[in-house]
Amino acid sequence: MIIARRSRSVAVALAVGLASFGVASQPATALVPWSPDDATADTRDLDAGDATVEELKLANAWVPQQQQLQFGAEPLGYVEDAATNAASSASCSISDEAATALVIAMTWPEVAPSGAPPSPMTLSRYDIQPALGDPESRASGLWFHPGIGMWQLDSAGLGTDFTAAEAMDSQYAAERMAPFIVNKYCTSLNGGATPSAARAHAWTDWVACREGACEDTYQRALAGVTPVEGVDRFGGAEERRCSYQGMEHDCVFVDPANAQGSAWWAAPGGGRSPVASPFYVIRLDGSTTTELRYWLAEDSGAGTDVEASRPFGVNARNGLTWSTGSGLCDLNEDRGDC
């Protein structure tokens, strides 16, 4: 089992000397009503009629100016380490502080627009394609969220070779995302782009960044991020050991009710899609690496265990295989088919 890094007890500052900057203004018209006075949670109603996923994300991307940016102290430590390593080997000049801010700027617009700590457990709530749900409709919580974690790594894009557990793992995800983002920034900068244009290029994979919200959070992150305790490496998901089809595997148990950090998405009314019932995640390696999500009947309320699998490289929206569960035992908790 992997041992989680200890939380940093001292304040982590990203502050660097900056000239004054102009903050991009929030769009005047929002598609989704929301009160920016709520400083503790993201409670916007995302069900905005016929609005597209992109429209919903853009309308909900801006962190109110009066809210401080918070980040889990333990995840922030992993991001800082990964960003520092990426900066040291970058093909352009970038400070450790700027690299850190560059790597986390999109996390608030994507998953925590109140400014609360982005949750490493975040499950996407915008997609409602029927293929993401159990085709036999055995329980409403049998739902495969395609976007996962603080960076919303999606099976259709950057998350195609991540399991949900890997996308939630703030250390693993940061070590993958930091060099990717810093490299995109440097490639654009070395090609003649201005620093702000290079940052925009580095964030092109995130819809919420497309109208300036991430430039705003980047500048604010440089001025200072408040690290908070209570958000661990997996954001409340738990590392376990599972037996599946006669073999033991590392697995992660994901219960949205235990989410740490900004958890608006875990509420039944927090998005357009259902919220998944508690499930297990296993990476199955072989000729094709496959992500398996497994629901015990006692967790989902279905009459049987149910599993959904996705080969790496496949978009969950059109490439899932659903079936009756073949038996899983949580060896740590003695749950399931033990």
C-alpha positions in Angstrom: 0.0 0.0 0.0 1.2 3.5 -0.7 1.7 5.7 2.4 0.2 9.2 2.1 2.6 12.1 2.6 2.1 14.0 5.9 0.2 17.3 5.6 2.3 20.4 5.9 1.6 22.2 9.2 3.2 25.4 8.2 1.5 27.9 5.9 2.5 27.5 2.2 2.9 30.8 0.4 3.0 31.3 -3.3 3.5 35.0 -3.0 6.1 36.6 -5.3 6.8 40.2 -6.2 4.4 41.3 -8.9 3.6 44.5 -10.7 0.0 45.5 -10.4 -2.2 43.7 -12.8 -5.7 44.1 -14.2 -8.1 41.4 -13.2 -10.4 40.2 -16.0 -14.0 41.1 -15.3 -16.6 38.4 -14.8 -19.1 38.1 -17.6 -22.1 40.3 -17.0 -24.7 37.7 -17.9 -24.6 34.3 -16.2 -26.7 31.4 -17.5 -27.1 30.0 -14.0 -28.3 32.0 -11.0 -25.9 31.8 -8.0 -25.1 34.0 -5.0 -21.4 34.9 -4.7 -22.1 35.6 -1.0 -21.9 31.9 -0.2 -18.3 31.6 0.9 -18.4 28.0 2.1 -19.7 25.9 -0.8 -20.5 25.9 -4.5 -24.3 25.7 -4.6 -25.2 26.9 -8.1 -28.0 25.1 -9.8 -26.3 23.7 -12.9 -29.5 22.5 -14.5 -30.0 25.4 -16.9 -32.4 24.1 -19.4 -30.9 23.7 -22.8 -27.5 25.2 -21.9 -24.6 23.2 -23.3 -21.9 21.8 -21.1 -19.5 24.5 -22.3 -22.0 27.2 -21.5 -22.6 25.9 -18.1 -18.9 25.6 -17.3 -18.1 29.1 -18.5 -21.0 30.6 -16.6 -19.8 29.0 -13.4 -16.1 29.5 -13.8 -15.4 32.7 -12.0 -14.4 32.8 -8.3 -15.9 35.9 -6.6 -13.2 38.5 -6.0 -13.9 38.8 -2.3 -13.2 35.1 -1.8 -9.7 33.9 -0.9 -8.3 30.9 -2.9 -8.0 27.8 -0.7 -6.2 24.6 -1.5 -5.8 21.4 0.5 -2.4 21.6 2.3 -1.4 18.0 1.4 -2.4 18.1 -2.3 -0.7 21.5 -2.5 2.5 20.0 -1.3 2.4 17.4 -4.0 1.6 20.1 -6.7 4.5 22.3 -5.5 6.9 19.4 -5.7 5.7 18.4 -9.2 5.7 22.0 -10.4 9.2 22.7 -9.0 10.5 19.6 -10.9 8.8 20.7 -14.1 10.2 24.2 -13.8 13.7 22.9 -13.3 13.6 21.0 -16.5 11.5 23.4 -18.5 12.7 24.7 -21.9 11.9 28.3 -20.8 12.5 30.4 -17.7 9.7 29.9 -15.2 9.9 30.2 -11.4 8.7 27.5 -9.1 5.9 29.8 -7.8 4.7 30.7 -11.3 4.8 27.0 -12.3 2.7 26.1 -9.3 0.1 28.8 -10.0 0.0 27.8 -13.6 -0.7 24.1 -12.7 -3.5 24.9 -10.2 -5.1 27.9 -11.9 -7.8 25.8 -13.6 -8.8 23.8 -10.6 -11.0 26.5 -9.1 -12.9 27.4 -12.3 -13.3 23.7 -13.1 -14.4 22.3 -9.7 -14.4 24.9 -6.9 -15.7 28.3 -8.2 -16.4 29.4 -4.6 -12.7 29.5 -3.9 -13.0 26.5 -1.5 -10.3 23.8 -1.7 -10.8 21.8 -4.9 -11.6 18.2 -4.0 -9.3 15.5 -5.4 -12.4 13.2 -5.4 -14.5 15.5 -7.7 -16.8 13.6 -10.0 -18.1 15.4 -13.2 -21.8 16.3 -13.1 -22.5 17.8 -16.5 -22.7 14.8 -18.8 -26.1 13.0 -19.1 -25.5 10.6 -22.0 -27.5 7.4 -21.4 -24.5 5.3 -22.1 -22.9 6.5 -18.8 -25.6 4.7 -16.8 -26.3 1.1 -16.3 -28.3 0.0 -19.4 -30.5 -2.3 -17.2 -31.3 0.6 -14.8 -30.8 -1.6 -11.8 -30.2 1.5 -9.5 -29.9 5.2 -10.1 -26.4 5.4 -8.6 -24.9 3.1 -11.2 -23.4 5.9 -13.1 -19.9 6.3 -14.7 -18.7 9.9 -14.3 -16.2 10.6 -17.2 -14.4 13.5 -15.7 -12.5 13.0 -12.4 -10.5 14.9 -9.9 -9.2 18.5 -9.4 -8.1 18.7 -13.0 -11.3 17.0 -14.3 -9.3 14.4 -16.3 -11.8 13.1 -18.8 -11.8 9.8 -20.5 -12.3 11.6 -23.8 -9.1 13.6 -23.4 -6.3 14.0 -20.8 -7.8 11.3 -18.6 -8.0 8.6 -21.2 -5.1 6.7 -19.6 -6.0 7.3 -16.0 -8.3 5.3 -13.8 -10.6 7.3 -11.5 -8.4 6.4 -8.6 -5.3 7.7 -10.4 -7.1 10.9 -11.4 -8.1 11.4 -7.7 -4.5 10.8 -6.5 -3.2 14.3 -6.1 0.4 13.1 -6.1 0.1 10.9 -9.2 -2.1 13.4 -11.1 0.2 16.4 -10.2 3.3 14.5 -11.4 1.5 13.9 -14.8 -0.1 17.3 -15.2 2.7 19.6 -14.1 5.2 18.8 -16.8 2.4 18.7 -19.4 1.1 22.1 -18.5 4.5 23.7 -18.1 5.7 22.2 -21.4 2.7 23.7 -23.3 3.4 27.1 -21.7 7.1 27.0 -22.7 6.4 25.7 -26.2 4.0 28.7 -26.8 6.4 31.2 -25.2 9.4 29.9 -27.2 7.3 30.3 -30.3 6.9 34.0 -29.7 3.7 34.2 -27.7 3.4 36.7 -24.8 3.4 35.2 -21.3 -0.4 35.7 -21.0 -1.0 34.1 -24.4 1.3 31.3 -23.5 -0.6 30.7 -20.3 -3.9 30.6 -22.2 -2.3 28.0 -24.6 -1.3 25.9 -21.6 -4.9 25.8 -20.4 -6.6 25.0 -23.7 -7.7 21.6 -22.5 -9.9 23.1 -19.8 -13.2 24.6 -21.0 -13.6 26.8 -17.9 -10.4 28.7 -18.9 -11.7 29.9 -22.2 -13.0 33.4 -21.1 -10.2 34.4 -18.8 -11.3 32.8 -15.4 -8.0 30.9 -15.2 -5.8 34.0 -15.8 -7.7 35.6 -12.9 -7.1 32.7 -10.6 -3.5 32.4 -11.8 -2.8 36.0 -10.8 -4.6 35.6 -7.5 -2.7 32.3 -6.8 0.6 34.2 -7.3 -0.5 36.7 -4.7 -1.2 33.9 -2.2 -3.1 30.7 -1.7 -4.4 29.6 1.7 -3.5 26.0 2.5 -6.1 24.2 4.6 -6.1 21.0 6.5 -8.7 18.2 6.1 -8.1 17.4 2.4 -6.0 14.4 2.0 -4.2 12.9 -1.0 -7.4 11.2 -2.4 -9.9 13.8 -1.2 -11.7 11.3 1.0 -11.4 8.2 -1.3 -9.7 5.3 0.6 -7.0 3.0 -0.5 -7.9 -0.6 0.0 -6.9 -4.1 -1.0 -9.5 -6.1 -3.0 -9.9 -9.6 -4.3 -11.4 -9.8 -7.8 -11.7 -12.8 -10.1 -9.3 -14.9 -7.9 -6.6 -12.2 -7.7 -5.7 -9.5 -5.2 -5.4 -5.9 -6.4 -4.8 -2.5 -5.0 -8.1 -0.7 -5.1 -9.7 2.5 -4.1 -13.1 2.9 -2.5 -15.0 6.1 -3.6 -17.9 7.3 -1.5 -19.1 10.8 -2.6 -20.5 11.3 0.9 -17.0 11.4 2.2 -15.6 14.0 -0.2 -13.2 16.5 1.3 -12.9 20.0 0.0 -15.5 21.6 -2.3 -18.2 19.0 -2.5 -21.2 20.8 -4.2 -21.0 18.1 -6.9 -21.8 15.3 -4.4 -25.3 16.6 -3.7 -28.2 15.2 -5.6 -29.1 18.6 -6.9 -25.5 19.6 -7.5 -25.5 18.8 -11.2 -27.4 17.4 -14.2 -26.3 13.8 -13.9 -27.0 11.3 -11.1 -24.4 11.0 -8.4 -22.7 7.6 -8.4 -23.3 5.3 -5.4 -20.1 4.3 -3.6 -17.9 2.2 -5.9 -14.5 0.5 -6.1 -11.8 1.3 -8.7 -9.3 -1.3 -9.9 -6.7 -1.0 -12.6 -6.5 -4.3 -14.6 -3.2 -4.6 -16.5 -2.8 -7.0 -19.4 -2.6 -6.8 -23.1 -5.0 -3.8 -22.7 -5.1 -1.8 -19.5 -8.6 -1.5 -18.3 -10.3 0.6 -15.6 -12.9 -1.3 -13.6 -15.5 0.5 -11.5 -17.4 -2.0 -9.2 -20.6 -1.4 -7.2 -21.5 -3.8 -4.4 -25.2 -4.4 -4.2 -25.2 -3.3 -0.6 -23.9 0.1 -1.7 -26.0 0.8 -4.8 -29.3 -0.8 -3.7 -29.4 -2.9 -6.9 -30.3 -6.6 -6.6 -26.9 -7.6 -7.6 -23.3 -6.4 -7.9 -22.7 -4.4 -11.0 -19.4 -3.5 -12.8 -18.5 -1.2 -15.7 -15.2 -1.4 -17.5 -13.4 1.0 -19.9 -10.2 0.1 -21.8 -7.6 2.9 -21.7 -7.9 5.1 -24.8 -11.7 4.7 -24.9 -14.2 7.5 -24.3 -16.6 6.4 -21.5 -19.5 8.0 -23.4 -19.4 5.4 -26.1 -17.1 2.6 -24.9 -18.3 1.2 -21.6 -19.1 -2.5 -20.9 -21.6 -3.0 -18.2 -22.3 -6.4 -16.6 -23.4 -8.2 -13.5 -20.6 -8.2 -11.0 -18.4 -11.2 -11.0 -17.6 -10.9 -7.3 -15.4 -8.5 -5.3 -14.1 -8.7 -1.8 -12.9 -5.7 0.1 -10.1 -7.4 2.1 -9.6 -4.5 4.5 -13.3 -4.3 5.5 -14.4 -7.9 4.8 -17.2 -6.6 2.6 -18.6 -8.1 -0.6 -17.9 -11.6 -1.9 -15.4 -12.7 0.7 
